[in-house]
Amino acid sequence: MDIAIADLAFLFCVFCAGVMGFAIQRGATCTVAAVDEFLAKGTLRRLASLIEASGWVAGGLLVAQWLHVLPKMPSGYALDAWTLVGGALLGVGALVNGACVFGAIARFGSGEWAYAATPAGFYLGCLSVVTVFGSRSPTPLPDGSPVLRAPAALAVLFVLFALWRLSSPFWRSARGAQKQTWAIGLREALAMRIWSPHAATTVIGITFFFTVVLLGAWAYTDLLADLARGLPKNVVARCVMALALLAGAVWGGWTAGRFRSASMTARKVLTCAIGGALMGWGTLLIPGSNDGLILIGMPLLWTYAWVAFLCMCLAIAAGKLAIRRAAPAANHPTEARRAPGIRLE
């Protein structure tokens, strides 16, 4: 009976991983896109949505702790100079790659096959980090997460908030001119080609919470890092979860009509591999990749995770601004007219 329950729990986790991949693709969830939105439009909608995903996980962990079903959580680490370097490398790697580890899943789900080189590069980066940077021994924090020491009343408040937040879209639609059932509202949401960042990251946060409680840490970046360090654990189960994540992303792209099989040019494959390697370096220096930071470290209120994510965002922003300034004057007609010796046809 226990085996049957464990099998059902694992199948549910696989389903959640598929839904998570679907949401990542439909919402085009990516830290690079979030920073680019801020630079281009001055809005923090995507960045706020990523942080909101952390909030959903944090609330879920509170409830699991309250119900005494929370498994052992990863320990936090002390903030040091390597945290800053690792965060910056995550940002530079994501910029070179054209997407963070979330965004690479979304791109792959849209048929951009070159992004298959991102996890390969990530693995090579994890393999070579000691050679490049020397041995890194992060200092675990002696105390547990402040989130898990919070009073039970906060868990109750989160449950009430979650019920209100998840049901409010359906109540709004029911009050509209066309009466809709929950099933119709859900079907219409799944049929949308592009989800709002808020909707996508809410689904990501909720599905990830269930998987981490039932299965433990399984992110494909953690799996690649563990394999590179010779620390395989639950490899088969985690590989199945990673495949489900990819399958969900591809299904999201296909059903939305956004799936366009793109040719794999040598240049794009190389940039994805290099970007992945840089992100692999950053992951082991922090330690933690941006998916782990957003969905584990930041929900647990580890200072190093928030600082590393901030460094990642700043590195992406600095890189994008530098690229814009270095762009040829020919791309800016106004500036080109002012430049001597340049003639516009």
C-alpha angles and dihedrals in degrees: 000000000000089000091051091051091048090051092050090048090052092049089051089051090051089051091050091050089053091049089048091054090047090053093046090054097043093047094041085227110197137139091219090056090047093054091043090053090054093049094045101038105014091236128129097201097120095040091048089051092054090052089047088058087058088052093054091051092047092051091048091051089051091054093045090051090049091052092045093237099110114121122217110296125216114267122250124240136225118262113248142148092281089060089061093045091048093049091050091049090051089054095046091046092050090048093051091044092049091232141041121245089278092047092049088060091050092048092048089050089056092056099263094140094181087078088072083080091063096075090041090054090043090056092049090049091053089049094052102039094097091049092051102036105017127237116332120200110182115205112240116224114247096218129067125245116291088225091064091050093055119118120267090244089074090057090054091049091050092052090053091047092048092050091050095045096047096045099042096081091055093046090051092051091047090056091052129096092270113054112226134189123223090253092054091047091051092047091051091049091053091048094056112111093216126027123209113257088245094055094045097049092045089057091044092052095047096045093045091051092056093047095048092049094048100034109015127228108350108151112144091235090056089048093052092046092050092048091050091052093046093248103125114176127167087348097165094049093046092048090053089051091050091050090049089052091053093044091052091051092050091047090051092053094044097049092045092053090240095113110115116165104229124201116248108239118196091238094054093045089051094049091048091050093047092046090049091050092051090050089049090055091048092048095058094041095054090027107238137051122243093265090053091044093051098040103034116011099041096044088053088052094238107169094215091057094053092046093047091050090049090051089050092053092046091050091051091048093047091048094049092048091049091050091051093050092047093051114117116267087238088075090059109056093188092057091041092058090055094049115094117238095022116115124194117214 
